[in-house]
Amino acid sequence: MNPELQRLLWLEFTPSRLASVLLALGAILGLGWLMDGQTIGPRTASFALAAFAIFTVAWGANQVGQSLLEEMRARTWDQQRMSALSPWTMTWGKLAGASALAWSAGLIALLCYALGHRDGTDLRWMLLLLIGGGVLIQGMALFGALLLLQRGPAGRSSMALRLVGGLVVAWAGLAFVRRDAGLVDWFGTPYPLLPFAAVVICLLAAWIVYGSHRLMCEELQVRTQPFALLAFCVFGTGLVAGFLIDADTAPTARLWLVAASGLVVALAVAYFSAFALRGDPLLPRRLAFDARRGDWTRIGAALPLWLVALGYAGLCALVARVAVASVAVPLPFDFILRVPAGALPVFLYAARDMVVLFAIGCTVRAGRTELVALIYLALAYWLLPAILTLGGAGALGRLLAPMPWIRPDAAALILLGHLGLAVAWARHAYLQRVRPLTAATGSRS
C-alpha cells in the first residue's frame, strides 16, 4: 500500500473521529427520514445532498489542504520531501488519505440520495457530477496548499471560511444543473445540460489533480517539461470557444473566435502563474548557462510557466490579427468577443506586465512582490490615466494606456515602446541583482 495513504488512514480513522462523523451523519439523514414519514423519500435525498456537501465537499477539502499545511507548520515536510516516494504517489496518497473519512461519509450520503431520488434527473449523471465535483474541490484544496508551500510558512486560515466556501461552490453547481434550461449549445450542437456539466467537471477535476502532481514534482525537485500547461491552454481554448461558436458561424469567424478564446485563456493562465508561482530572479543566468552547454531539457524544465503561457497567447494574437481582417465585428458582441480587434495590443499589454513583474521580483524583497505588483497594475491601468484625463492631459493619458479597440495598430506601436522600456528596466534590475554574485565569483577566482 502507498505509505503516505496508509499513514493518513491511520490518522483519519480514529475511534473518536469515526464515531463523531457517523453520529452527525446519522442525525442529518435521520431528520430527513422522519420528515418523509419514516421512509426514504425526496426530503431524505435533499438532506443526503446537504450531508455530502458538508462532509465530502467542505470538510474533505479542508482535510486535504490541512494535511499538507500542518506538516509545514510542524516542520516535518522536509522529511517527507527526502523520502523515496514519487510525486504521483505523494499526490494521490494525500488526496485520497486525508479525505478518506470524508468520502466514507459522503458515499453513505450518496447511497441514501440514490434510494430517495425522485426529482426526475438522470441518477447516473447526477452521481458522476457529485463525485467529480468533490474531487475537483478537494484537488483545488491540495493545489492551493502546494502553492502556499512555495510562499513559505502560512498562517492558520479560518476553517469556517473554507467550509462556507465549499458549501457555496456546491450550492452553485447544483443550482446550475437544476435550472430550467435543459440544453447547452457547444460548437453548435445541443447537449443535455446534466451530462455535459458532469463530463466537464470530471475533466476539470482530472486537470486540477494533474496540476497538483506537477506542483508536487516541483516540491520534490523532479524535473518536468511545460507541455502539460500548453495542453491545458488548448483544452481551455476548446472549452471556451465551444460556447461562442454555433452551427452557422463562418470558417474564418470560427478561427477568429478560437484565437480570441485562446488569447483570453492563455493570458489568464499567465497572470495567475506570475502571481501565484514562485519566481526566480536569477532565471536568465541559469537559462544562459544551460544554453551554452546545449542542455535544452534543463532549459525547458526551467522555463517559467507565465512565459510559456505568454508564448501561446502571442500565437493566438497573431492568428486573431490575421483572421479579423476578413471578419466584420458584430455590434451585439460584448468585450470578450471583441478581443481579436485589438489582439496584438492586448498581448503587448500582458507582455509588458510580465516583464515589469520580473523586474519587480529582482528589486523587491521576497514576500512583497505581489503587493508591489498590484500597486503597479492599479497605477498603470487606472489611477495615472484617470488623473491625466481629469487634469486635461487626455492625450498623455492615452499614451500611457492606449485603447486597443479604437486604433489597434497605433496602440500596438505605443505598447512596443512600453515593452522596450520595461525590458530596459528589467535588464537593469537583473544586473543589479547578479552584480554581488558576479563580484563574489570574481574574487574567488
C-alpha positions as CSV (number, residue, x, y, z in Angstrom):
1,M,0.0,0.0,0.0
2,N,1.0,3.6,-0.6
3,P,2.9,4.5,2.6
4,E,1.5,8.1,2.6
5,L,-2.0,6.8,2.1
6,Q,-1.6,4.3,4.9
7,R,-0.2,6.9,7.3
8,L,-3.1,9.3,6.7
9,L,-5.7,6.5,7.0
10,W,-4.3,5.7,10.5
11,L,-4.6,9.4,11.4
12,E,-8.1,9.8,10.0
13,F,-9.9,6.7,11.2
14,T,-9.5,7.2,14.9
15,P,-12.4,5.8,17.0
16,S,-13.5,9.2,18.3
17,R,-13.5,10.9,14.9
18,L,-15.3,8.0,13.3
19,A,-18.0,8.0,16.0
20,S,-18.4,11.7,15.7
21,V,-18.8,11.6,11.9
22,L,-21.3,8.7,12.0
23,L,-23.3,10.4,14.7
24,A,-23.5,13.7,12.8
25,L,-24.3,11.9,9.5
26,G,-27.0,9.8,11.2
27,A,-28.6,12.8,12.7
28,I,-28.8,14.6,9.3
29,L,-30.1,11.6,7.4
30,G,-32.4,10.6,10.3
31,L,-34.1,14.1,10.3
32,G,-34.9,13.7,6.6
33,W,-36.1,10.1,7.2
34,L,-38.5,11.4,9.9
35,M,-39.8,14.3,7.7
36,D,-40.5,11.7,4.9
37,G,-42.7,9.8,7.3
38,Q,-40.1,7.2,8.4
39,T,-39.3,6.3,4.8
40,I,-36.5,7.2,2.4
41,G,-38.0,9.8,0.1
42,P,-37.3,13.2,-1.5
43,R,-36.6,15.0,1.8
44,T,-34.1,12.3,2.7
45,A,-32.5,12.7,-0.7
46,S,-32.2,16.5,-0.1
47,F,-30.7,16.0,3.3
48,A,-28.3,13.4,1.9
49,L,-27.1,16.0,-0.7
50,A,-26.6,18.5,2.1
51,A,-24.6,15.9,4.1
52,F,-22.5,15.2,1.0
53,A,-21.7,18.9,0.6
54,I,-20.9,19.3,4.3
55,F,-18.7,16.2,4.8
56,T,-17.1,15.5,1.4
57,V,-17.0,18.8,-0.3
58,A,-16.4,21.3,2.5
59,W,-14.8,19.2,5.3
60,G,-13.0,16.9,2.9
61,A,-11.4,19.8,1.1
62,N,-10.3,21.3,4.5
63,Q,-8.7,18.0,5.5
64,V,-6.8,17.7,2.2
65,G,-5.4,21.2,2.5
66,Q,-4.6,20.9,6.2
67,S,-2.8,17.5,5.7
68,L,0.0,19.4,3.8
69,L,-0.1,22.7,5.7
70,E,0.1,21.0,9.1
71,E,3.3,19.2,8.0
72,M,4.8,22.6,7.0
73,R,3.9,24.1,10.4
74,A,5.2,21.1,12.3
75,R,8.4,21.3,10.2
76,T,8.1,17.7,9.0
77,W,7.6,18.4,5.3
78,D,11.3,18.4,4.6
79,Q,11.4,14.8,5.9
80,Q,8.6,13.9,3.6
81,R,10.4,15.5,0.7
82,M,13.5,13.4,1.4
83,S,11.6,10.2,1.3
84,A,11.7,7.7,-1.6
85,L,8.0,8.4,-2.6
86,S,7.4,9.6,-6.1
87,P,5.4,12.8,-6.8
88,W,2.4,10.9,-8.0
89,T,2.4,8.5,-5.0
90,M,2.6,11.5,-2.7
91,T,-0.1,13.4,-4.6
92,W,-2.8,10.7,-4.6
93,G,-1.8,9.5,-1.2
94,K,-2.5,12.8,0.4
95,L,-5.6,13.4,-1.8
96,A,-7.2,10.0,-1.0
97,G,-5.9,9.5,2.5
98,A,-6.7,12.9,4.0
99,S,-10.3,12.7,2.6
100,A,-10.9,9.0,3.2
101,L,-13.2,9.6,6.2
102,A,-15.0,12.4,4.5
103,W,-15.6,10.2,1.4
104,S,-16.8,7.4,3.6
105,A,-19.5,9.6,5.0
106,G,-20.2,11.1,1.5
107,L,-20.7,7.7,-0.1
108,I,-23.2,6.7,2.6
109,A,-25.0,10.0,1.9
110,L,-24.9,9.3,-1.9
111,L,-26.4,5.9,-1.3
112,C,-29.3,7.5,0.6
113,Y,-29.7,10.1,-2.1
114,A,-29.9,7.3,-4.7
115,L,-32.6,5.5,-2.7
116,G,-34.7,8.6,-2.2
117,H,-34.1,10.1,-5.7
118,R,-37.4,11.5,-7.1
119,D,-36.6,14.7,-8.9
120,G,-36.5,13.3,-12.5
121,T,-32.8,13.9,-13.2
122,D,-30.7,11.0,-14.5
123,L,-29.3,9.4,-11.4
124,R,-26.1,8.1,-13.1
125,W,-25.1,11.5,-14.4
126,M,-26.0,13.2,-11.2
127,L,-23.8,10.9,-9.1
128,L,-21.0,11.4,-11.6
129,L,-21.4,15.1,-11.3
130,L,-21.3,15.0,-7.5
131,I,-18.3,12.7,-7.3
132,G,-16.4,14.7,-9.9
133,G,-17.3,17.9,-8.1
134,G,-16.0,16.5,-4.8
135,V,-12.7,15.5,-6.4
136,L,-12.5,18.9,-8.1
137,I,-12.8,20.9,-4.9
138,Q,-10.5,18.6,-2.9
139,G,-8.0,18.8,-5.7
140,M,-8.2,22.6,-5.6
141,A,-7.5,22.5,-1.9
142,L,-4.4,20.4,-2.5
143,F,-3.3,22.7,-5.3
144,G,-3.8,25.7,-3.1
145,A,-1.8,24.1,-0.3
146,L,1.1,23.4,-2.6
147,L,1.0,27.0,-3.8
148,L,1.2,28.1,-0.1
149,L,4.2,25.9,0.4
150,Q,6.1,28.0,-2.2
151,R,5.3,31.1,-0.2
152,G,6.8,29.9,3.0
153,P,5.1,29.5,6.4
154,A,1.4,30.1,6.2
155,G,-0.8,31.4,8.9
156,R,-3.8,29.5,10.1
157,S,-6.8,30.4,8.0
158,S,-10.3,30.1,9.3
159,M,-11.9,26.6,9.0
160,A,-15.3,28.2,8.9
161,L,-14.3,30.2,5.8
162,R,-13.2,27.1,4.0
163,L,-16.4,25.3,5.0
164,V,-18.6,28.2,3.8
165,G,-16.6,28.4,0.5
166,G,-17.1,24.7,-0.2
167,L,-20.8,24.9,0.5
168,V,-21.2,27.9,-1.7
169,V,-19.4,26.2,-4.6
170,A,-21.5,23.0,-4.1
171,W,-24.8,25.0,-4.0
172,A,-23.8,27.0,-7.1
173,G,-23.1,23.8,-9.0
174,L,-26.4,22.1,-8.1
175,A,-28.3,25.3,-8.9
176,F,-26.6,25.4,-12.3
177,V,-27.6,21.9,-13.3
178,R,-31.1,22.2,-11.9
179,R,-32.1,25.4,-13.7
180,D,-34.9,25.3,-16.3
181,A,-32.7,25.3,-19.4
182,G,-32.1,21.6,-20.1
183,L,-29.8,22.0,-23.1
184,V,-26.4,23.7,-23.6
185,D,-25.1,24.6,-27.1
186,W,-21.4,23.7,-27.6
187,F,-19.9,24.2,-31.1
188,G,-23.5,24.5,-32.4
189,T,-24.6,21.1,-31.1
190,P,-27.2,21.0,-28.3
191,Y,-26.2,18.7,-25.4
192,P,-28.3,17.8,-22.3
193,L,-27.1,20.1,-19.5
194,L,-26.6,17.5,-16.8
195,P,-24.3,15.1,-18.8
196,F,-22.4,18.0,-20.3
197,A,-21.8,19.5,-16.9
198,A,-20.8,16.1,-15.4
199,V,-18.2,15.5,-18.1
200,V,-16.8,19.0,-17.9
201,I,-16.5,18.8,-14.1
202,C,-14.8,15.4,-14.3
203,L,-12.3,16.8,-16.9
204,L,-11.6,19.8,-14.7
205,A,-11.1,17.5,-11.7
206,A,-8.6,15.5,-13.7
207,W,-6.7,18.6,-14.7
208,I,-6.6,20.0,-11.1
209,V,-5.3,16.7,-9.8
210,Y,-2.7,16.6,-12.5
211,G,-1.7,20.2,-11.8
212,S,-1.3,19.2,-8.1
213,H,1.0,16.4,-9.3
214,R,3.1,18.9,-11.3
215,L,3.4,21.2,-8.3
216,M,4.4,18.2,-6.2
217,C,7.1,17.4,-8.8
218,E,8.5,20.9,-8.3
219,E,8.4,20.4,-4.5
220,L,10.3,17.1,-4.7
221,Q,12.8,18.5,-7.2
222,V,11.6,16.3,-10.1
223,R,12.3,17.9,-13.4
224,T,9.2,18.4,-15.7
225,Q,8.6,20.0,-19.1
226,P,5.9,22.6,-19.7
227,F,3.9,20.5,-22.2
228,A,1.1,20.0,-19.7
229,L,0.5,23.7,-19.4
230,L,0.2,24.0,-23.2
231,A,-2.2,21.1,-23.3
232,F,-4.3,22.8,-20.6
233,C,-4.4,26.0,-22.6
234,V,-5.5,24.1,-25.7
235,F,-8.2,22.4,-23.6
236,G,-9.4,25.7,-22.2
237,T,-9.4,27.2,-25.6
238,G,-11.7,24.5,-27.0
239,L,-13.9,24.6,-24.0
240,V,-14.5,28.4,-24.1
241,A,-14.7,28.6,-27.9
242,G,-17.4,25.9,-28.0
243,F,-19.8,28.3,-26.2
244,L,-19.1,31.1,-28.7
245,I,-19.3,29.2,-32.0
246,D,-22.6,27.9,-33.4
247,A,-23.5,25.9,-36.4
248,D,-23.9,29.0,-38.7
249,T,-20.5,30.5,-37.9
250,A,-18.3,31.0,-41.0
251,P,-15.0,29.2,-41.0
252,T,-13.0,32.5,-40.8
253,A,-15.1,33.6,-37.9
254,R,-14.6,30.3,-36.2
255,L,-10.8,30.8,-36.4
256,W,-11.2,34.3,-35.1
257,L,-13.3,33.1,-32.1
258,V,-11.0,30.2,-31.3
259,A,-8.0,32.6,-31.4
260,A,-9.9,35.0,-29.1
261,S,-10.7,32.3,-26.7
262,G,-7.1,31.0,-26.7
263,L,-5.8,34.6,-26.0
264,V,-8.1,35.1,-23.0
265,V,-7.4,31.6,-21.5
266,A,-3.6,32.0,-22.0
267,L,-3.5,35.5,-20.5
268,A,-5.5,34.3,-17.5
269,V,-3.0,31.4,-17.0
270,A,0.0,33.8,-17.5
271,Y,-1.2,36.3,-14.9
272,F,-2.1,33.5,-12.4
273,S,1.3,31.9,-12.9
274,A,3.2,35.1,-12.5
275,F,1.4,36.0,-9.2
276,A,0.9,32.5,-7.7
277,L,4.0,30.6,-8.5
278,R,7.5,31.0,-7.1
279,G,9.6,33.4,-9.1
280,D,13.3,33.1,-9.8
281,P,15.1,36.4,-10.2
282,L,18.3,34.6,-11.4
283,L,16.4,32.7,-14.2
284,P,18.2,34.5,-17.1
285,R,21.6,33.5,-15.7
286,R,20.5,29.8,-15.4
287,L,19.0,29.7,-18.8
288,A,22.1,31.3,-20.4
289,F,24.3,28.8,-18.7
290,D,22.2,25.8,-19.9
291,A,22.1,27.3,-23.4
292,R,25.9,27.5,-23.5
293,R,26.0,23.8,-22.6
294,G,23.2,22.9,-25.1
295,D,21.1,21.3,-22.3
296,W,17.7,22.0,-23.8
297,T,16.0,19.6,-21.4
298,R,17.0,21.7,-18.5
299,I,16.0,24.9,-20.3
300,G,12.5,23.5,-20.9
301,A,12.2,22.5,-17.3
302,A,13.4,25.9,-16.0
303,L,11.1,28.0,-18.2
304,P,8.6,29.9,-16.1
305,L,5.0,28.9,-16.8
306,W,4.0,32.5,-17.4
307,L,6.5,32.7,-20.2
308,V,5.1,29.5,-21.8
309,A,1.5,30.8,-21.5
310,L,2.6,34.1,-22.9
311,G,4.1,32.4,-25.9
312,Y,0.8,30.6,-26.5
313,A,-1.0,33.9,-26.1
314,G,1.3,35.5,-28.7
315,L,0.5,32.8,-31.2
316,C,-3.3,33.3,-30.6
317,A,-2.9,37.0,-31.0
318,L,-1.2,36.6,-34.4
319,V,-3.9,34.2,-35.6
320,A,-6.6,36.5,-34.4
321,R,-5.0,39.5,-36.1
322,V,-4.8,37.7,-39.4
323,A,-8.4,36.4,-39.2
324,V,-10.0,39.6,-38.1
325,A,-9.0,41.4,-41.3
326,S,-11.8,39.4,-43.2
327,V,-14.4,39.4,-40.4
328,A,-16.8,42.2,-39.6
329,V,-17.2,42.6,-35.8
330,P,-20.9,42.1,-34.9
331,L,-22.2,45.0,-32.9
332,P,-24.0,42.9,-30.2
333,F,-20.8,41.1,-29.3
334,D,-19.5,42.0,-25.8
335,F,-16.0,42.7,-24.6
336,I,-14.6,39.1,-24.8
337,L,-15.7,38.6,-28.4
338,R,-14.1,41.9,-29.5
339,V,-10.7,40.9,-28.2
340,P,-9.4,39.9,-31.7
341,A,-9.9,43.5,-32.9
342,G,-7.1,44.5,-30.6
343,A,-5.5,41.1,-30.1
344,L,-1.9,42.3,-30.6
345,P,-2.2,45.3,-28.2
346,V,-3.8,43.1,-25.6
347,F,-0.9,40.7,-25.9
348,L,1.6,43.5,-25.7
349,Y,-0.1,44.8,-22.6
350,A,0.4,41.4,-21.0
351,A,4.0,41.1,-22.2
352,R,4.8,44.5,-20.7
353,D,3.2,43.5,-17.4
354,M,5.1,40.2,-17.3
355,V,8.4,41.9,-17.9
356,V,7.6,44.5,-15.2
357,L,6.7,41.8,-12.7
358,F,10.0,40.1,-13.4
359,A,11.8,43.5,-12.8
360,I,9.8,44.0,-9.5
361,G,10.9,40.5,-8.4
362,C,14.5,41.4,-8.9
363,T,14.3,44.6,-6.9
364,V,11.7,43.9,-4.1
365,R,12.3,41.7,-1.1
366,A,10.7,38.3,-1.3
367,G,7.2,38.3,0.1
368,R,6.4,41.8,-1.0
369,T,6.5,41.2,-4.8
370,E,2.7,40.6,-5.2
371,L,1.7,43.8,-3.3
372,V,4.1,46.0,-5.3
373,A,2.9,44.3,-8.5
374,L,-0.8,45.0,-7.6
375,I,0.1,48.7,-6.9
376,Y,1.8,48.9,-10.3
377,L,-1.2,47.4,-12.1
378,A,-3.5,49.8,-10.3
379,L,-1.3,52.8,-11.3
380,A,-0.8,51.7,-14.9
381,Y,-4.4,50.8,-15.7
382,W,-6.5,53.0,-13.6
383,L,-5.0,55.7,-11.4
384,L,-2.5,57.5,-13.6
385,P,-4.7,57.5,-16.8
386,A,-7.6,58.8,-14.7
387,I,-5.5,61.6,-13.2
388,L,-4.1,62.7,-16.5
389,T,-7.5,62.6,-18.2
390,L,-9.2,64.6,-15.4
391,G,-6.3,67.0,-15.4
392,G,-6.8,67.9,-19.1
393,A,-3.9,65.8,-20.4
394,G,-6.0,63.3,-22.1
395,A,-3.5,62.7,-24.9
396,L,-0.8,61.9,-22.4
397,G,-3.3,59.5,-20.6
398,R,-4.0,57.7,-23.9
399,L,-0.2,57.5,-24.5
400,L,0.1,55.8,-21.1
401,A,-2.8,53.5,-21.6
402,P,-3.8,53.3,-25.3
403,M,-7.2,51.8,-26.2
404,P,-6.8,48.6,-28.2
405,W,-10.3,48.8,-29.7
406,I,-10.1,52.3,-31.2
407,R,-6.8,52.3,-33.1
408,P,-5.2,48.8,-32.7
409,D,-2.2,49.5,-34.9
410,A,-1.3,52.8,-33.1
411,A,-1.9,51.1,-29.7
412,A,0.5,48.3,-30.7
413,L,3.2,50.8,-31.7
414,I,2.9,52.6,-28.4
415,L,2.9,49.4,-26.4
416,L,6.0,48.3,-28.2
417,G,7.7,51.4,-26.8
418,H,6.3,50.5,-23.3
419,L,7.7,46.9,-23.7
420,G,11.1,48.3,-24.7
421,L,11.2,50.5,-21.6
422,A,10.1,47.6,-19.5
423,V,12.8,45.3,-20.9
424,A,15.5,48.0,-20.2
425,W,14.3,48.3,-16.6
426,A,14.2,44.6,-16.2
427,R,17.7,44.3,-17.5
428,H,19.0,47.0,-15.2
429,A,17.2,45.3,-12.2
430,Y,18.6,41.9,-13.1
431,L,22.2,43.2,-13.4
432,Q,21.9,44.9,-10.1
433,R,20.7,41.6,-8.6
434,V,23.5,39.5,-10.0
435,R,26.3,42.0,-9.6
436,P,27.1,40.9,-6.0
437,L,27.2,37.3,-7.2
438,T,29.4,38.1,-10.1
439,A,31.8,40.1,-7.9
440,A,32.0,37.3,-5.4
441,T,32.7,34.8,-8.2
442,G,35.4,37.1,-9.5
443,S,37.0,37.5,-6.1
444,R,37.2,33.7,-5.6
445,S,38.8,33.2,-9.0
